[in-house]
Amino acid sequence: MEKAYVIWRAFQDRFLAPAAAFLLIGCTLIALFEVVRRYAFGLSFEWQQDFVTFATLSGVSLYYGIAQRHGSHLNVTILTDSLDTVGPRAKRVAEVVRLVALVFSFLFMLFVLWWGLPEVQDSLKYESRTESLAFPMWPFLVVLLAGFAFMAVTMFFQIYRQVHKLLGRSVLDEPGEAAGGLGH
């Protein structure tokens, strides 16, 4: 499992993060180009807004799993953080609560994927398009589902890690955690 986690982290760091960055930088440059075209020359592409919107959302979607791995997403931790400060038994309860939340989130992601697949199929079948009609919707929906799948894989590794932590074993260490948790 350690080797699989190392491979997963490498995939995220070497492929997903640069792909997301490329999309976000690309759509930002196109948006800036369009601002200049619109206000300096009075011209604008009809498809530009759709492209920027869907490329931005695709870039963010590809980053879901990485944000989950680093804990750099929206996260409500008031209960677990409070329990961590009370004492050893309360800290263990906080770890169990974290595990339950991870399992719930993982199952939710699996349901999202399950229900999302027919959306992609319908988008292909009915040839759904963006508002400008310039782009088909299915590529965006595939990237969105891929982002959710990447997040689910990350959650799987986190569940594995959390179970082992509750059993008193240290597994799937994140680089930089030993140096004070500054791994991201």
N, C-alpha and C positions, 0 to 999 in steps of 0.2 A: 504494500500500500504506500510505503514511503516513496518508492520509485515512481509510482503512478502520480503521486502528488507533486514530485519534482518536475515530471513531464508536464503536468497540468499548469503549474506555475510558469514554466518556460514558455508554453504555448500562449498563456495570457500575456506575459511580459514581452515576448518577441514577435507575436503576431497580432493578437487582439488590440493591445494598447496602441501600437503604431497604426493599425488599420483605423481605429477610432480617431486617432489624432489626424490622420490623413483626411478622413471625411470632414472632420470639424474645421480643419484649416482650409480645405478646399471650398466648403460652403461659405466660410467667412470671406474668402477672397472673391468668390463670385458675388456675394452680397455687396461687398465694397465696390466691385467693378460696376455693378448695376446702379449703385447710388451715383457714381460718377456719370455713367451713361444717361441716367434719368435727368439729373439736374444740370449737367453741363451741355448735353446734346438733345435733351427732350426725347430720348429713345429708351425703350425698355423691352426686354424679352418677356413674353407672356408666361413662359414656363419657369422663370427664375424663382419666384416666390415658392412654388411647389418644390422645386429642386432643393432650395435652401432649407425649407421646413423638413422635408423627408430625409435629407442627408444629415441634418443636425440630429433628428430623432434616431436615425440609424447609428450614428456615431455614439450617441449616448447609450443606446441599447447594447452595442457591442461591449461597452464598459461596465455593464451591470455586474457581471461576475467578478471583475477586478475590484470594484467598489465594495462588493460583499466580502471578498477576501480580506481587504484592508480595514473593513469596518468604517469606511468613509462615506456611508450613505445615511439617509435619515434613519435614526435609530432611537427608540424610546427606551431609556435605561434607568429611569428614576427608581424603579423598584429594585432592580438587581444592584445598582450602585449603592443604594441605601443599605441593602442587606449585606453587601461586602464590608461595610464599616462596622457592623454590629458585633460580629464575633465569628469563630470558626464554624459553628453549626449553621448560622445564618448565611455564611459565605457558601456553604455546601448547598443550601436551599437555593441561593442565587444561581449556582451552577446548574442545578436541576431545572430551574425556570428558564435559563438560557437554552438548555437542551430541548425542552418542550417547545419553546418559541421557534427554534431552528427546525424541529421536526414539522411543526405546523406550517411554517413558511415553505419548507421543502415540498410538502404535500400540496400546498396551494400552487406552487410553481408547476408541479406535475399536472394539476387540474387545468391550469392556464394553457399549458402545452397541449393537453388533450383536446380542450375546447377550441384552441386556436388553429389546429390543423384543418378542420372543416372551413374555417374562414379563408385560409389560403386556397383551398380547393375551389371554394365558391368564387374567389377573386379571379382565379384562372378560368373557371367555367364561364362566368358571366363577363369576363374581360373588364373588370372594374378599373377605373382610371382616376387619376388625381383631378382636382378641380379644374385645372387648365386643360385637361385631357391630353397632356403631353406625355405623361408617364403611366405605365400600368402600376397598379397597387401591389401586386403579388410580391415583387422583390422587397419592398419595404416590410410587408407582413412576414416574409421569410426571415429577414434580418431581425425583426422584433422577436419572433419566436426563437431564433438562434440565441439572442441575448438572454431570453428567459431560460433557455436550456443551459447556457454557460453559467448562469446564476445558480441553477439547480445543481449542476455538477460541483460548483464551489460549496454549496450548502451540504452536499453529501459528504465531502471531505471534512467540513466543519462539524458535522454530526459525529462522524467517526472520531475526530479529534476530541470532541466534548465527552463522548462516552468513555474514551480512554483516560481523559483527565479525571473523570469521576471515579474511575477504577484506580487512580493513583499512578498512571503511566503517562510518560511524556512522549507524544508522537506528533508527526507532521509539523515540526517546528518551522516557523516562518523566519526567514532571514531578517536579522535586525531586532527580533524580539528580545534576545538575550542582552542586547545593548540598551535596554530601556524601552522597548516597544516602538522605536522610531523607524520601523521598516517601510514606511511609505511617505 
